[in-house]
Amino acid sequence: MRELLSVRVFHRLAAAFVLAELIEWFALITLAVVVYDQTSDALATTALFASTKLIPSLVVPVLAARTDRWATTRGIGALFAFEAVVFAGLAGVILQFSLLLICVLALVDGCVAALIRAYTRAAVATTMEPRGLLREANAALNFGFALMNIVGPATAGLAVGLLDPSVVMLIGAGLLVVAAIFVGSDTTRVTVTGDEAGWMRRVREAVAYLRRQPVTLLLILGEGLVMMFGTLVAPIEVVYAKESLDAGPEAYAALAAAWGAGITVGSLVFARVGRRHLAVSLVASTAVMGAGITIMAGAPTLLVACAAAMLGGTGNGVQWVSAVTALQESVSAAMQVRVAGFFEAVVTLVPGIGYLLGGAITQATSPRVAFLVAGLGILAAALAGAGAFLVHRRAPGRLVTTPRRVVPDET
């Protein structure tokens, strides 16, 4: 952390990453509550989800390729400022409710939020890897991400419960303005990753690049598979708590808290030891995550289920940052934004598939079967990943090696 704090630009990028996660929770919870309260229609909330997650996942790769030259602190600040305008528009639409306008603005916000994440990851990679601090930087960001997954939903839920939803969106807009000023005012030069070629050519170059880089493509598809199985249980966890564990709503809250606590522990584990042996930590943490969910499938009591959830959350906390770091280290500087755009598309799209599968399996069988399918699916992904890395262990690259520390001259 002392080394990271000596790099001024990292302060701005870390703030952008954490604030983006917090503000996304504000938008997601507020809009979901408003849409359901106004319509009492599950299809309406599905349309909202499609606007914020599904459709952006299809267009973000093209947007990232078209605008990859903007992946600087000032570019990220400009996106925060634009998102603040979108939030203000949503606050106005909430007062005069229109599902169509909410979905349109939510679509725009989903695209902007995905670009902010892609830009931030690319900027972190291109500024911290030459200093030999990429893994340390991702460990710190992962800890912030873990905290926001606890603080974000709680804060947003409390705000929606106490305040008018339009006021909550205006608070979010204010936070975005603060983020835009803080991040965009930085004058540190961030490596520009784009070129002057047309955007269609850049998209084709990104696709060709992924075809030539089997490890990079494996990481993107593998993480998508893990996320699909991991989110499979998300929509039916409350059903699992009530029917499988024969407990009340407090059991659902306890399971969610246990998983969140596990993510926080996992982020500390990665910061301590996981970043030193990246391939091992990626495969092992995926297996631990799958084992935790598998144990939950057969847990006889709430206490056992919470312990298993904390185990799975710990694996999740190591697994995610290991996958992101491995992906960044396998990609050249010129392709960071474009590959990050494809990665954002995959991780934005697959949760929707997971939600549908989880609901269908639970409807046809039981919540325990859904948890078992999810856990075994993640374990199978871990096994496949271990086999793939063994195949490529002799190939040159940074994925399975300890990174060399490089301390550049300060300019």
C-alpha positions as a Python dict, from the first residue, in 0.01 Angstrom:
ca = {
    (1, 'M'): (0, 0, 0),
    (2, 'R'): (288, 239, 68),
    (3, 'E'): (415, 182, -285),
    (4, 'L'): (70, 234, -433),
    (5, 'L'): (13, 554, -240),
    (6, 'S'): (333, 694, -388),
    (7, 'V'): (173, 682, -736),
    (8, 'R'): (-57, 985, -757),
    (9, 'V'): (-263, 873, -1054),
    (10, 'F'): (-363, 553, -874),
    (11, 'H'): (-555, 759, -616),
    (12, 'R'): (-777, 896, -891),
    (13, 'L'): (-826, 563, -1067),
    (14, 'A'): (-906, 383, -740),
    (15, 'A'): (-1160, 652, -652),
    (16, 'A'): (-1320, 615, -995),
    (17, 'F'): (-1345, 238, -956),
    (18, 'V'): (-1497, 248, -606),
    (19, 'L'): (-1737, 535, -673),
    (20, 'A'): (-1858, 371, -994),
    (21, 'E'): (-1949, 57, -801),
    (22, 'L'): (-2128, 253, -526),
    (23, 'I'): (-2325, 464, -772),
    (24, 'E'): (-2425, 159, -977),
    (25, 'W'): (-2593, 17, -666),
    (26, 'F'): (-2780, 346, -620),
    (27, 'A'): (-2915, 327, -975),
    (28, 'L'): (-2997, -45, -971),
    (29, 'I'): (-3189, -53, -642),
    (30, 'T'): (-3367, 280, -690),
    (31, 'L'): (-3489, 207, -1042),
    (32, 'A'): (-3592, -150, -958),
    (33, 'V'): (-3804, -26, -665),
    (34, 'V'): (-3962, 252, -869),
    (35, 'V'): (-4047, 33, -1168),
    (36, 'Y'): (-4201, -244, -959),
    (37, 'D'): (-4394, -2, -735),
    (38, 'Q'): (-4540, 176, -1037),
    (39, 'T'): (-4619, -131, -1249),
    (40, 'S'): (-4637, -437, -1017),
    (41, 'D'): (-4525, -623, -1326),
    (42, 'A'): (-4233, -867, -1340),
    (43, 'L'): (-4204, -810, -1716),
    (44, 'A'): (-4142, -440, -1652),
    (45, 'T'): (-3855, -514, -1417),
    (46, 'T'): (-3723, -761, -1675),
    (47, 'A'): (-3728, -481, -1933),
    (48, 'L'): (-3532, -264, -1691),
    (49, 'F'): (-3275, -540, -1645),
    (50, 'A'): (-3243, -582, -2022),
    (51, 'S'): (-3186, -208, -2056),
    (52, 'T'): (-2918, -185, -1787),
    (53, 'K'): (-2738, -514, -1847),
    (54, 'L'): (-2833, -715, -2154),
    (55, 'I'): (-2834, -454, -2432),
    (56, 'P'): (-2519, -273, -2309),
    (57, 'S'): (-2334, -605, -2313),
    (58, 'L'): (-2399, -626, -2688),
    (59, 'V'): (-2278, -275, -2777),
    (60, 'V'): (-1995, -209, -2527),
    (61, 'P'): (-1725, -391, -2733),
    (62, 'V'): (-1797, -162, -3030),
    (63, 'L'): (-1810, 147, -2808),
    (64, 'A'): (-1482, 55, -2641),
    (65, 'A'): (-1311, 0, -2977),
    (66, 'R'): (-1447, 326, -3113),
    (67, 'T'): (-1341, 537, -2813),
    (68, 'D'): (-1033, 357, -2677),
    (69, 'R'): (-820, 671, -2720),
    (70, 'W'): (-1028, 830, -2440),
    (71, 'A'): (-900, 586, -2176),
    (72, 'T'): (-734, 857, -1965),
    (73, 'T'): (-821, 1015, -1631),
    (74, 'R'): (-980, 1307, -1815),
    (75, 'G'): (-1177, 1072, -2037),
    (76, 'I'): (-1306, 886, -1730),
    (77, 'G'): (-1394, 1219, -1569),
    (78, 'A'): (-1590, 1321, -1877),
    (79, 'L'): (-1788, 996, -1863),
    (80, 'F'): (-1870, 1058, -1496),
    (81, 'A'): (-1995, 1408, -1587),
    (82, 'F'): (-2214, 1267, -1866),
    (83, 'E'): (-2352, 1001, -1632),
    (84, 'A'): (-2443, 1276, -1383),
    (85, 'V'): (-2662, 1432, -1653),
    (86, 'V'): (-2826, 1094, -1714),
    (87, 'F'): (-2896, 1053, -1340),
    (88, 'A'): (-3054, 1399, -1329),
    (89, 'G'): (-3273, 1299, -1623),
    (90, 'L'): (-3379, 982, -1445),
    (91, 'A'): (-3471, 1186, -1136),
    (92, 'G'): (-3705, 1395, -1352),
    (93, 'V'): (-3856, 1092, -1526),
    (94, 'I'): (-3927, 927, -1189),
    (95, 'L'): (-4144, 1227, -1092),
    (96, 'Q'): (-4346, 1188, -1412),
    (97, 'F'): (-4319, 811, -1446),
    (98, 'S'): (-4254, 674, -1793),
    (99, 'L'): (-4129, 317, -1823),
    (100, 'L'): (-4007, 377, -2178),
    (101, 'L'): (-3796, 680, -2083),
    (102, 'I'): (-3658, 506, -1775),
    (103, 'C'): (-3550, 208, -1987),
    (104, 'V'): (-3391, 435, -2249),
    (105, 'L'): (-3194, 635, -1991),
    (106, 'A'): (-3105, 315, -1804),
    (107, 'L'): (-2966, 177, -2132),
    (108, 'V'): (-2748, 486, -2176),
    (109, 'D'): (-2634, 466, -1814),
    (110, 'G'): (-2551, 97, -1848),
    (111, 'C'): (-2329, 167, -2149),
    (112, 'V'): (-2153, 457, -1975),
    (113, 'A'): (-2097, 255, -1655),
    (114, 'A'): (-1948, -34, -1853),
    (115, 'L'): (-1715, 204, -2039),
    (116, 'I'): (-1600, 358, -1710),
    (117, 'R'): (-1508, 13, -1580),
    (118, 'A'): (-1330, -78, -1905),
    (119, 'Y'): (-1139, 253, -1916),
    (120, 'T'): (-1041, 227, -1550),
    (121, 'R'): (-910, -129, -1585),
    (122, 'A'): (-714, -34, -1896),
    (123, 'A'): (-572, 280, -1733),
    (124, 'V'): (-469, 84, -1423),
    (125, 'A'): (-299, -178, -1640),
    (126, 'T'): (-110, 70, -1857),
    (127, 'T'): (6, 287, -1566),
    (128, 'M'): (78, 30, -1295),
    (129, 'E'): (225, -265, -1488),
    (130, 'P'): (538, -73, -1600),
    (131, 'R'): (599, 3, -1231),
    (132, 'G'): (565, -365, -1139),
    (133, 'L'): (260, -284, -923),
    (134, 'L'): (-32, -419, -1127),
    (135, 'R'): (-109, -711, -896),
    (136, 'E'): (-82, -490, -588),
    (137, 'A'): (-310, -232, -751),
    (138, 'N'): (-572, -494, -837),
    (139, 'A'): (-555, -630, -482),
    (140, 'A'): (-635, -284, -346),
    (141, 'L'): (-914, -230, -599),
    (142, 'N'): (-1061, -569, -515),
    (143, 'F'): (-1077, -477, -147),
    (144, 'G'): (-1262, -159, -239),
    (145, 'F'): (-1497, -359, -462),
    (146, 'A'): (-1568, -600, -175),
    (147, 'L'): (-1651, -315, 62),
    (148, 'M'): (-1880, -150, -193),
    (149, 'N'): (-2072, -478, -231),
    (150, 'I'): (-2151, -448, 139),
    (151, 'V'): (-2183, -71, 176),
    (152, 'G'): (-2347, -9, -164),
    (153, 'P'): (-2665, -217, -129),
    (154, 'A'): (-2709, -121, 237),
    (155, 'T'): (-2665, 251, 170),
    (156, 'A'): (-2884, 248, -140),
    (157, 'G'): (-3157, 46, 32),
    (158, 'L'): (-3154, 279, 334),
    (159, 'A'): (-3165, 586, 110),
    (160, 'V'): (-3460, 454, -93),
    (161, 'G'): (-3642, 366, 229),
    (162, 'L'): (-3596, 712, 382),
    (163, 'L'): (-3600, 944, 81),
    (164, 'D'): (-3799, 996, -235),
    (165, 'P'): (-3644, 793, -522),
    (166, 'S'): (-3592, 1107, -729),
    (167, 'V'): (-3391, 1259, -443),
    (168, 'V'): (-3177, 945, -427),
    (169, 'M'): (-3100, 978, -799),
    (170, 'L'): (-3005, 1344, -749),
    (171, 'I'): (-2770, 1241, -468),
    (172, 'G'): (-2618, 992, -712),
    (173, 'A'): (-2582, 1272, -969),
    (174, 'G'): (-2402, 1483, -707),
    (175, 'L'): (-2161, 1199, -632),
    (176, 'L'): (-2095, 1164, -1004),
    (177, 'V'): (-2010, 1534, -1032),
    (178, 'V'): (-1765, 1498, -742),
    (179, 'A'): (-1611, 1193, -914),
    (180, 'A'): (-1587, 1381, -1245),
    (181, 'I'): (-1401, 1672, -1083),
    (182, 'F'): (-1172, 1454, -871),
    (183, 'V'): (-1075, 1211, -1148),
    (184, 'G'): (-1086, 1447, -1444),
    (185, 'S'): (-871, 1715, -1280),
    (186, 'D'): (-568, 1486, -1263),
    (187, 'T'): (-286, 1598, -1493),
    (188, 'T'): (-78, 1279, -1484),
    (189, 'R'): (-21, 1142, -1831),
    (190, 'V'): (-188, 804, -1883),
    (191, 'T'): (-65, 590, -2173),
    (192, 'V'): (-297, 624, -2472),
    (193, 'T'): (-386, 278, -2598),
    (194, 'G'): (-569, 356, -2919),
    (195, 'D'): (-452, 432, -3273),
    (196, 'E'): (-582, 629, -3567),
    (197, 'A'): (-743, 336, -3751),
    (198, 'G'): (-1118, 334, -3810),
    (199, 'W'): (-1332, 186, -3534),
    (200, 'M'): (-1452, -106, -3747),
    (201, 'R'): (-1092, -197, -3816),
    (202, 'R'): (-1014, -174, -3445),
    (203, 'V'): (-1300, -413, -3366),
    (204, 'R'): (-1172, -659, -3625),
    (205, 'E'): (-819, -624, -3488),
    (206, 'A'): (-947, -701, -3137),
    (207, 'V'): (-1128, -1014, -3257),
    (208, 'A'): (-818, -1127, -3450),
    (209, 'Y'): (-603, -1058, -3144),
    (210, 'L'): (-822, -1278, -2923),
    (211, 'R'): (-804, -1558, -3179),
    (212, 'R'): (-425, -1542, -3168),
    (213, 'Q'): (-418, -1535, -2786),
    (214, 'P'): (-577, -1860, -2662),
    (215, 'V'): (-493, -1788, -2296),
    (216, 'T'): (-664, -1448, -2311),
    (217, 'L'): (-970, -1592, -2482),
    (218, 'L'): (-977, -1878, -2230),
    (219, 'L'): (-971, -1631, -1941),
    (220, 'I'): (-1263, -1429, -2080),
    (221, 'L'): (-1480, -1732, -2163),
    (222, 'G'): (-1382, -1915, -1844),
    (223, 'E'): (-1469, -1618, -1624),
    (224, 'G'): (-1798, -1586, -1808),
    (225, 'L'): (-1874, -1953, -1734),
    (226, 'V'): (-1787, -1912, -1365),
    (227, 'M'): (-2004, -1601, -1341),
    (228, 'M'): (-2295, -1775, -1510),
    (229, 'F'): (-2294, -2059, -1258),
    (230, 'G'): (-2222, -1819, -971),
    (231, 'T'): (-2523, -1600, -1049),
    (232, 'L'): (-2744, -1902, -1109),
    (233, 'V'): (-2825, -1913, -736),
    (234, 'A'): (-2871, -1537, -685),
    (235, 'P'): (-3244, -1510, -767),
    (236, 'I'): (-3341, -1826, -576),
    (237, 'E'): (-3136, -1774, -259),
    (238, 'V'): (-3438, -1634, -77),
    (239, 'V'): (-3637, -1943, -182),
    (240, 'Y'): (-3349, -2163, -62),
    (241, 'A'): (-3352, -1988, 277),
    (242, 'K'): (-3727, -2028, 324),
    (243, 'E'): (-3794, -2371, 171),
    (244, 'S'): (-3468, -2565, 198),
    (245, 'L'): (-3357, -2430, 536),
    (246, 'D'): (-3711, -2372, 667),
    (247, 'A'): (-3611, -2028, 795),
    (248, 'G'): (-3741, -1673, 768),
    (249, 'P'): (-3626, -1359, 586),
    (250, 'E'): (-3346, -1311, 839),
    (251, 'A'): (-3185, -1629, 705),
    (252, 'Y'): (-3158, -1474, 358),
    (253, 'A'): (-2994, -1165, 506),
    (254, 'A'): (-2753, -1385, 704),
    (255, 'L'): (-2651, -1578, 391),
    (256, 'A'): (-2594, -1258, 194),
    (257, 'A'): (-2389, -1109, 480),
    (258, 'A'): (-2181, -1427, 510),
    (259, 'W'): (-2099, -1424, 138),
    (260, 'G'): (-2010, -1054, 152),
    (261, 'A'): (-1786, -1112, 454),
    (262, 'G'): (-1618, -1394, 262),
    (263, 'I'): (-1549, -1163, -34),
    (264, 'T'): (-1380, -918, 202),
    (265, 'V'): (-1166, -1195, 352),
    (266, 'G'): (-1083, -1319, 1),
    (267, 'S'): (-966, -974, -105),
    (268, 'L'): (-724, -970, 190),
    (269, 'V'): (-605, -1322, 107),
    (270, 'F'): (-525, -1218, -248),
    (271, 'A'): (-343, -906, -128),
    (272, 'R'): (-131, -1122, 103),
    (273, 'V'): (-50, -1432, -101),
    (274, 'G'): (-269, -1472, -410),
    (275, 'R'): (-95, -1214, -628),
    (276, 'R'): (238, -1401, -596),
    (277, 'H'): (114, -1720, -764),
    (278, 'L'): (-156, -1598, -999),
    (279, 'A'): (-242, -1915, -1193),
    (280, 'V'): (-256, -2123, -874),
    (281, 'S'): (-470, -1866, -694),
    (282, 'L'): (-709, -1843, -991),
    (283, 'V'): (-770, -2218, -1016),
    (284, 'A'): (-771, -2282, -640),
    (285, 'S'): (-1008, -1994, -561),
    (286, 'T'): (-1248, -2107, -835),
    (287, 'A'): (-1251, -2453, -675),
    (288, 'V'): (-1310, -2304, -328),
    (289, 'M'): (-1598, -2095, -461),
    (290, 'G'): (-1755, -2402, -622),
    (291, 'A'): (-1702, -2610, -308),
    (292, 'G'): (-1878, -2350, -94),
    (293, 'I'): (-2187, -2347, -316),
    (294, 'T'): (-2188, -2727, -338),
    (295, 'I'): (-2182, -2755, 42),
    (296, 'M'): (-2472, -2510, 60),
    (297, 'A'): (-2673, -2747, -159),
    (298, 'G'): (-2666, -3010, 116),
    (299, 'A'): (-2642, -2787, 425),
    (300, 'P'): (-2878, -2918, 696),
    (301, 'T'): (-2889, -2598, 902),
    (302, 'L'): (-2856, -2224, 858),
    (303, 'L'): (-2527, -2223, 1049),
    (304, 'V'): (-2369, -2474, 808),
    (305, 'A'): (-2511, -2283, 510),
    (306, 'C'): (-2364, -1954, 637),
    (307, 'A'): (-2024, -2117, 693),
    (308, 'A'): (-2037, -2257, 339),
    (309, 'A'): (-2144, -1917, 203),
    (310, 'M'): (-1847, -1752, 372),
    (311, 'L'): (-1619, -2018, 221),
    (312, 'G'): (-1765, -1958, -124),
    (313, 'G'): (-1744, -1581, -81),
    (314, 'T'): (-1377, -1610, 18),
    (315, 'G'): (-1310, -1802, -303),
    (316, 'N'): (-1509, -1541, -496),
    (317, 'G'): (-1301, -1259, -346),
    (318, 'V'): (-977, -1417, -468),
    (319, 'Q'): (-1112, -1557, -794),
    (320, 'W'): (-1242, -1236, -947),
    (321, 'V'): (-931, -1025, -895),
    (322, 'S'): (-708, -1316, -1003),
    (323, 'A'): (-901, -1345, -1330),
    (324, 'V'): (-893, -969, -1399),
    (325, 'T'): (-520, -946, -1321),
    (326, 'A'): (-437, -1250, -1534),
    (327, 'L'): (-637, -1102, -1821),
    (328, 'Q'): (-461, -766, -1798),
    (329, 'E'): (-117, -928, -1787),
    (330, 'S'): (-192, -1138, -2093),
    (331, 'V'): (-292, -839, -2309),
    (332, 'S'): (-66, -588, -2483),
    (333, 'A'): (-99, -218, -2394),
    (334, 'A'): (-249, -130, -2732),
    (335, 'M'): (-535, -378, -2683),
    (336, 'Q'): (-619, -313, -2317),
    (337, 'V'): (-934, -106, -2373),
    (338, 'R'): (-1066, -320, -2658),
    (339, 'V'): (-1017, -648, -2471),
    (340, 'A'): (-1162, -489, -2156),
    (341, 'G'): (-1468, -398, -2363),
    (342, 'F'): (-1519, -760, -2468),
    (343, 'F'): (-1465, -872, -2109),
    (344, 'E'): (-1725, -621, -1983),
    (345, 'A'): (-1969, -750, -2245),
    (346, 'V'): (-1930, -1109, -2127),
    (347, 'V'): (-1954, -1036, -1753),
    (348, 'T'): (-2253, -810, -1812),
    (349, 'L'): (-2439, -1062, -2027),
    (350, 'V'): (-2389, -1392, -1844),
    (351, 'P'): (-2565, -1301, -1515),
    (352, 'G'): (-2892, -1277, -1706),
    (353, 'I'): (-2839, -1629, -1840),
    (354, 'G'): (-2758, -1747, -1488),
    (355, 'Y'): (-3074, -1589, -1345),
    (356, 'L'): (-3291, -1764, -1605),
    (357, 'L'): (-3124, -2101, -1550),
    (358, 'G'): (-3153, -2073, -1172),
    (359, 'G'): (-3521, -1992, -1188),
    (360, 'A'): (-3592, -2270, -1439),
    (361, 'I'): (-3402, -2537, -1243),
    (362, 'T'): (-3569, -2435, -916),
    (363, 'Q'): (-3912, -2436, -1078),
    (364, 'A'): (-3855, -2784, -1222),
    (365, 'T'): (-3682, -2939, -919),
    (366, 'S'): (-3577, -2759, -599),
    (367, 'P'): (-3341, -2483, -474),
    (368, 'R'): (-3094, -2745, -352),
    (369, 'V'): (-3063, -2892, -700),
    (370, 'A'): (-2997, -2544, -841),
    (371, 'F'): (-2720, -2489, -585),
    (372, 'L'): (-2574, -2831, -668),
    (373, 'V'): (-2571, -2756, -1042),
    (374, 'A'): (-2405, -2419, -976),
    (375, 'G'): (-2140, -2562, -745),
    (376, 'L'): (-2053, -2856, -970),
    (377, 'G'): (-2043, -2626, -1274),
    (378, 'I'): (-1787, -2399, -1107),
    (379, 'L'): (-1582, -2699, -992),
    (380, 'A'): (-1582, -2829, -1350),
    (381, 'A'): (-1462, -2486, -1469),
    (382, 'A'): (-1180, -2499, -1213),
    (383, 'L'): (-1079, -2846, -1332),
    (384, 'A'): (-1085, -2735, -1697),
    (385, 'G'): (-881, -2427, -1609),
    (386, 'A'): (-620, -2636, -1430),
    (387, 'G'): (-589, -2860, -1734),
    (388, 'A'): (-561, -2566, -1971),
    (389, 'F'): (-289, -2398, -1766),
    (390, 'L'): (-94, -2722, -1750),
    (391, 'V'): (-107, -2742, -2128),
    (392, 'H'): (28, -2388, -2160),
    (393, 'R'): (277, -2403, -1871),
    (394, 'R'): (574, -2426, -2108),
    (395, 'A'): (462, -2130, -2320),
    (396, 'P'): (634, -1797, -2251),
    (397, 'G'): (423, -1538, -2076),
    (398, 'R'): (354, -1369, -1747),
    (399, 'L'): (47, -1559, -1639),
    (400, 'V'): (224, -1840, -1452),
    (401, 'T'): (532, -1650, -1342),
    (402, 'T'): (611, -1410, -1063),
    (403, 'P'): (614, -1057, -1207),
    (404, 'R'): (945, -877, -1217),
    (405, 'R'): (950, -555, -1018),
    (406, 'V'): (1033, -255, -1232),
    (407, 'V'): (1070, 90, -1076),
    (408, 'P'): (1055, 351, -1354),
    (409, 'D'): (1190, 700, -1334),
    (410, 'E'): (929, 946, -1208),
    (411, 'T'): (836, 1199, -1478),
}
